[in-house]
Amino acid sequence: MNHETGTVKIYFFPFLGGGHQIPMIDTARVFAKHGATSTILTTPSCAAQFQNSITRDQKSNLPITIYTLTLPENTQLPDTDMSAGPMIDTSILLEPLKLLLLQHRPDCIVVDIFHRWAGDVTDELKVPMIVFNGDGCFPRCVFENMRKHVVFENLSSDSEPFLVPGLPDRVEMTRSQVPSFRRNKSEFVDRIKQIEEKGLGIVINSFYDLEPVYADYIRNELGKKTWLVGPVSLCNRSVEDKKERGKQPTIDEQSCLNWLNSKKPNSVLYISFGSAACLPMKQLKEIAYGLEASDQPFIWVVGKILNSSKSDSEIWALDEFEKRMKEMDKGLIFRGWAPQLLILEHDAVGGFMTHCGWNSTLECVCAGVPMITWPLSAEQFVNEKLVTDVLRIGVQVGSREWGFCDAERKELVGREKVEFAVKKLMVESEEVEEMRRRVKSISEDAKRAVEEGGSSYGDIDALIQELKILQTGKDV
């Protein structure tokens, strides 16, 4: 820690899953750009996924490093392929983290909320901790008011609509859209609340102009100290940073961009359900037939396929569909990872069919692209309400059933719904034009927020300043 120059030393401790790891890495990079000495704590296999971007930052003289936590002998974390779910126990990292904090004490450690045990360590060692929770202000407000006011046992069925009271906007949900661990008392939720209570506050990857009344609500009504520091994805300025964010793309990015260059502005639909989703083949078939019937060009990131009821004929159907679309020059299919930022920012892309994960939602907003919402898990059904009902920059496909990422749904979203939603968003109309105007305006707000004088820029500097004051206090 360099007291002469007042440098603040911050550790960033991301979770394993891509939806939390990627924005935490970007957050560490953003803080380094603001002059904080940032150290990312991770495992060797996770470090390999973002080493290149950190090396480029170091070459630009940014104060950022990676520290790999050594796992105990003959042990390994259960999942490090970017699809790790929130229930995975990472407490195997407890002793390595504790040892590091004893030997090299930071001014603060930013901990992902899914490391549910980490608050006990920082509390014991009296290391100031800030929580990174991975979602926005809106879902936090919705879930908090749901917890306070909604009695799920009083609902007649999973499909009965209920209003979430006490919010600035009308938010209507069904029990089937609420995470199972939020319908009843849950140890998972209790542990998350405990780690938050041990922290100085919460770092949120959002920006004030996106959800101002909800940012105010968290601070004033819920009494939580928060710093809105996003959208952190905007720190990726170079093509290299954008294409290497996460894993290596399964199709060369230049081939993808060349294909997009051949398409008209706003004509291509981009489809991705995030790093964790796992859809059954029969659902993929419905998406394929719906896309073909819509007659719109598309890029589709298929990702993981659920193993249940997977027959050879169904596998053949997807391969055959891919071949046919390629021959017709209608669609490009990624089997795995895609350079999402590069795709969304391309002029040819006019819509995004998304699972409404917070990162994808923010990245889409930053690119000024409207959405087709298809929530599946986590807080995604609540994010859908923000997109379609509050911001009015998307259309719903009709997904109604919350489930864990690798769970099979009781109902399929049929090809007719897929076709209808695609045409509604991608065929030009006055309603779509208005949607595009709104999302372009929000995109400009996002870019302003992270520049000097912007709200997120100011929150980052305010947090660094607060840590400097804490640091000075310790020296007295």
SVG drawing of the C-alpha trace seen along z (x, -y; Angstrom):
<svg xmlns="http://www.w3.org/2000/svg" viewBox="-57 -16 62 58">
<polyline fill="none" stroke="black" stroke-width="0.4" points="0.0,0.0 1.6,-3.3 0.6,-5.9 2.7,-8.7 0.6,-8.8 -2.6,-7.7 -2.9,-4.6 -5.8,-2.4 -5.2,1.4 -8.3,3.4 -8.7,7.1 -11.5,8.4 -12.7,12.0 -15.0,13.1 -17.2,16.2 -16.6,19.0 -19.6,18.6 -19.3,16.4 -22.3,14.3 -20.5,13.1 -16.9,13.6 -16.8,11.5 -18.4,8.3 -16.2,8.6 -13.1,8.7 -14.3,5.7 -15.0,4.0 -11.4,4.6 -10.2,3.1 -12.4,0.1 -11.1,-0.6 -7.5,-0.3 -8.3,-2.9 -9.3,-5.2 -5.9,-4.7 -6.7,-1.9 -4.2,0.9 -6.4,3.8 -5.7,7.5 -7.9,10.2 -8.0,13.3 -8.8,16.5 -7.7,20.1 -5.2,21.0 -7.8,22.4 -10.1,19.4 -7.1,17.0 -6.4,18.4 -9.8,17.1 -9.0,13.4 -5.2,13.3 -4.8,11.7 -6.9,8.6 -5.1,8.1 -1.7,8.4 -2.9,5.7 -3.9,3.5 -0.5,4.0 1.2,3.0 -0.8,-0.2 0.7,-0.8 -2.6,-0.1 -2.0,1.0 -3.7,4.4 -2.5,8.0 -3.9,11.5 -3.1,13.5 -3.9,17.3 -5.1,18.9 -3.5,22.3 -6.0,25.1 -5.2,27.7 -3.4,30.8 -5.6,33.4 -8.6,31.0 -10.4,29.1 -13.4,26.9 -16.4,28.7 -16.9,26.4 -14.7,23.9 -16.1,23.8 -17.9,20.5 -21.3,22.2 -21.0,22.6 -24.3,22.1 -24.8,20.0 -25.2,23.1 -21.7,24.3 -19.7,24.4 -16.4,22.5 -15.3,22.8 -12.3,24.9 -10.8,21.4 -11.3,20.3 -7.8,21.1 -5.9,19.8 -7.8,16.5 -7.3,16.2 -3.6,16.8 -3.3,14.1 -5.2,11.6 -3.0,12.3 0.2,11.9 -0.9,9.0 -3.7,6.9 -5.6,4.8 -7.5,1.6 -10.7,3.4 -11.8,6.7 -14.7,6.8 -16.4,10.2 -18.9,11.9 -22.1,12.6 -22.0,16.3 -18.9,16.8 -21.3,17.0 -18.6,17.9 -16.2,15.1 -17.8,12.6 -16.8,14.8 -13.1,14.5 -13.1,10.8 -15.0,10.2 -12.6,12.2 -9.5,10.4 -11.2,7.0 -10.6,6.5 -13.1,4.0 -15.4,5.8 -17.7,4.7 -20.2,7.1 -20.6,7.5 -24.1,8.9 -24.2,9.3 -27.6,7.8 -29.3,4.4 -31.3,2.1 -34.7,3.1 -34.6,6.8 -33.3,6.1 -36.2,3.8 -38.7,6.2 -37.5,9.2 -37.2,7.2 -40.8,6.0 -41.9,9.5 -40.3,10.9 -42.0,8.2 -45.5,8.3 -46.3,11.4 -47.6,14.6 -47.1,17.3 -49.2,19.8 -52.2,17.5 -52.0,17.8 -54.4,20.3 -51.9,21.6 -48.5,21.1 -50.1,19.1 -52.2,16.7 -50.9,13.2 -50.0,11.0 -48.8,7.4 -45.6,6.6 -46.7,3.7 -44.8,0.6 -42.8,0.1 -42.7,-3.0 -44.0,-1.0 -46.7,1.6 -44.9,5.0 -47.1,8.1 -45.6,11.6 -46.8,15.2 -45.4,17.7 -44.0,19.8 -41.8,16.9 -40.2,16.5 -37.0,18.4 -37.9,21.5 -35.5,20.3 -37.4,17.0 -40.9,18.6 -40.0,20.1 -37.5,19.5 -34.1,20.4 -30.7,20.9 -29.2,19.7 -31.0,16.3 -30.2,16.1 -26.5,16.5 -26.5,13.9 -28.2,11.4 -25.6,12.2 -22.6,11.5 -24.2,8.2 -24.7,7.2 -20.9,7.7 -19.9,5.4 -19.4,1.6 -22.0,1.6 -22.7,3.0 -21.1,2.4 -23.7,2.6 -23.0,3.0 -25.6,0.5 -25.9,-3.3 -28.2,-5.8 -30.1,-6.9 -31.2,-3.4 -33.1,-2.9 -33.0,-6.1 -36.1,-5.6 -34.8,-2.1 -31.3,-3.3 -32.9,-5.9 -35.2,-3.3 -32.3,-1.0 -30.4,-3.9 -33.3,-5.7 -36.0,-3.1 -33.9,0.1 -31.0,-1.8 -28.3,-0.1 -25.0,-1.9 -24.5,-1.4 -22.1,-2.5 -23.4,-2.2 -20.2,-1.7 -21.5,-0.4 -22.0,0.6 -18.5,2.1 -18.6,3.9 -17.9,0.4 -14.3,0.7 -13.7,3.1 -12.6,0.7 -10.4,2.8 -11.5,5.6 -9.2,7.9 -10.8,7.2 -14.3,7.7 -13.6,10.9 -11.7,12.5 -14.2,11.6 -15.0,15.0 -13.9,17.9 -12.5,18.1 -15.3,17.8 -16.2,21.1 -16.4,19.2 -13.6,16.9 -14.8,13.3 -13.7,12.0 -15.8,14.5 -18.8,13.5 -18.2,9.8 -17.8,10.4 -21.2,12.2 -22.8,9.3 -21.2,6.8 -23.2,8.4 -26.6,7.7 -28.7,4.6 -28.8,2.4 -31.1,3.6 -32.0,6.8 -30.2,9.5 -31.6,11.1 -28.9,12.2 -30.0,15.1 -28.2,16.2 -29.3,17.6 -26.1,16.9 -23.2,19.1 -25.3,21.3 -28.5,22.1 -29.1,25.6 -32.1,26.1 -33.4,29.5 -33.2,30.4 -37.0,30.3 -37.0,26.6 -34.1,25.9 -36.2,27.4 -39.1,25.1 -36.7,22.1 -35.3,23.3 -38.7,23.7 -39.9,20.4 -36.8,18.6 -37.2,20.2 -40.8,19.3 -40.0,15.7 -37.8,15.4 -35.4,13.0 -31.5,13.4 -30.1,14.4 -27.0,15.4 -27.8,18.1 -25.5,19.2 -26.8,22.6 -24.6,23.3 -25.2,26.3 -27.9,28.8 -29.8,30.7 -29.2,34.4 -32.7,35.7 -34.7,37.2 -31.9,36.5 -32.3,38.9 -30.2,39.2 -33.0,37.9 -33.3,34.7 -29.5,34.1 -29.7,34.6 -32.5,32.0 -30.3,29.3 -27.3,30.2 -29.6,30.3 -31.1,26.9 -27.7,25.4 -26.6,26.7 -29.8,25.4 -29.5,21.9 -25.9,21.7 -26.8,22.6 -29.6,20.0 -27.2,17.4 -30.0,16.9 -28.3,17.8 -25.0,18.4 -24.9,20.8 -22.3,20.8 -21.9,24.1 -20.5,22.6 -19.0,19.1 -19.6,16.0 -18.0,12.5 -21.2,11.0 -20.1,7.4 -18.8,7.3 -22.0,8.8 -24.4,6.5 -22.5,3.4 -22.7,4.2 -25.1,2.0 -26.7,5.1 -28.0,6.4 -31.5,5.0 -32.6,7.3 -31.5,9.7 -33.4,12.7 -32.1,13.0 -32.6,14.9 -32.5,11.5 -29.4,12.2 -28.2,8.8 -25.0,8.7 -26.7,9.5 -29.4,6.9 -26.9,4.2 -24.7,5.1 -27.8,4.9 -28.8,1.6 -25.2,0.2 -25.4,1.3 -28.8,-0.4 -30.6,2.8 -34.2,3.8 -34.9,7.2 -37.1,10.3 -37.2,11.5 -37.0,15.2 -36.2,15.5 -35.3,18.9 -33.6,18.7 -32.0,16.5 -33.6,13.0 -34.3,13.0 -38.1,12.9 -37.8,9.7 -35.3,8.2 -37.9,9.0 -40.4,6.7 -37.8,3.9 -37.1,4.3 -40.7,4.7 -42.9,2.9 -40.7,0.1 -38.2,-0.7 -40.4,0.5 -37.5,1.7 -38.5,5.3 -41.2,7.8 -41.9,11.0 -41.8,14.4 -44.0,16.0 -41.7,17.8 -43.5,18.4 -41.6,21.1 -38.7,20.4 -36.2,23.3 -32.5,24.0 -30.3,23.6 -30.0,27.4 -33.7,28.2 -36.2,29.3 -39.3,27.1 -42.8,28.6 -43.9,26.5 -42.1,25.6 -42.3,22.2 -43.8,23.1 -42.6,22.2 -45.6,20.0 -44.7,17.8 -41.1,17.6 -42.1,16.6 -44.6,14.0 -42.1,12.4 -39.4,12.3 -41.7,10.7 -43.0,8.2 -39.5,7.0 -37.7,7.3 -40.4,6.2 -40.4,2.4 -43.4,0.6 -44.1,-2.5 -44.0,-0.6 -40.6,0.9 -39.3,-2.5 -40.3,-4.0 -38.6,-1.1 -35.4,-1.7 -35.5,-5.5 -35.9,-4.7 -33.1,-2.1 -30.7,-4.4 -31.3,-7.2 -30.6,-4.9 -27.4,-3.7 -26.2,-7.3 -27.0,-7.7 -24.9,-4.5 -21.9,-5.9 -22.1,-9.2 -22.3,-7.5 -18.8,-6.0 -17.1,-9.1 -15.6,-11.8 -18.4,-13.8 -20.8,-10.8 -22.7,-9.3 -20.9,-5.9 -17.5,-7.6 -18.4,-9.8 -19.4,-6.8 -16.1,-5.0 -14.1,-8.0 -16.3,-8.5 -15.7,-4.9 -11.9,-5.2 -12.0,-8.4 -13.9,-6.7 -11.3,-3.9 -8.5,-6.5 -10.2,-8.1 -10.5,-4.6 -6.9,-4.0 -5.8,-7.3 -7.9,-6.5 -6.0,-3.2 -2.7,-5.0 -3.5,-7.5"/>
</svg>
